[in-house]
Each structure stands twice: as C-alpha cells, then as structure tokens.
Amino acid sequence: MGNNKNNEQKNFKDDFYARGHWGLKIWQTVVTLVCWLLFIIPGVITGMTYVAHLTRGRYGWFFWHYPEGMMTIAFLLTVLAFACGMIAVFCLASAFIQNQRRYGLSEKWPLVDLNQNQQEINLAEKFMTQHFGPPTVRHNIRTYTVRPEQNLATDQLKEIIHGKEQD
C-alpha cells in the first residue's frame, strides 16, 4: 500500500486528460484558442499588408501604410533568409562529412588520444589500489564499507588523473 502511494507521488497527473473535469477542460481550451489567436492575427495582418505592398494592392489588404514598417519587414525577411541559408549550409556540410566518413572515403580522426586515455586509466587504477585495495577484492566483494579516512575530497581523483596532485 505504501509503495503504491510512493509511485503516485513520482508520477505526474494531468486532470485535463482524466475523466470528468469539464470546467477545467473548457477553460484551458478557451485560453489556448485565445492565445493562438493573439499569435496568429498580428501575423496575418502583417503578412497581408506586406503582400499588398509588394503587389501594389492587387493581392492582400493594406491594414497600415508605414514605409518604415515595410522596410523593417523586408530587413527581417532578409535576415531570416540569411540565417536559414547558413543553417542549410551547416546541415548539408555536416551530412556530407558524415557520409564520407561512414563510407570510408575520408580519414576518421580519433576523438580521444588513446595513449593519454590509457595513462589516465592506469593512474586512476594505481590510486584506487593504494586507497581501496586490489581490484580483485574491490570488484568481487558483495559489500564494501568505506572508512571515513578513505573518503575522497572533491575532484581529488580528477586532480590525480591530470597530474595536479602527487599521492
């Protein structure tokens, strides 16, 4: 019984999707629709005005006639087009490089220096053997009790691995 109570506390419960709670469902739906309208209506007004400006009134509607607004929209569209172009170049270049590497057509450079990594593993293992005993004992024992004097300080193992501390 207590275990079930703990499980209920760990799970998130949304009354919107539960049975009943019609008042909550109606209220949240109305608020969501109003928020979407507040987002969409200015965009439609701005878009229709800009289309009317570009087509000299043949398409769209002029909701406003500010030249500064038209220049601002043109500038924002230029910036967005440039940003989308840069993103496209990056994505295409990354895809090309990954395909070249996958098919073995380009050199696969290592992401880790294997010699340095092995040296760090050896340093860590040496420290742990001095501090906690041989690996066979540490790995094969069912429970291991650490004495207070064996506790490691913050970042102590990291400092030992990178050679900042001599033990």
Order of alpha helices (4+ residues) and beta strands (2+ residues): alpha-alpha-alpha-alpha-alpha-alpha
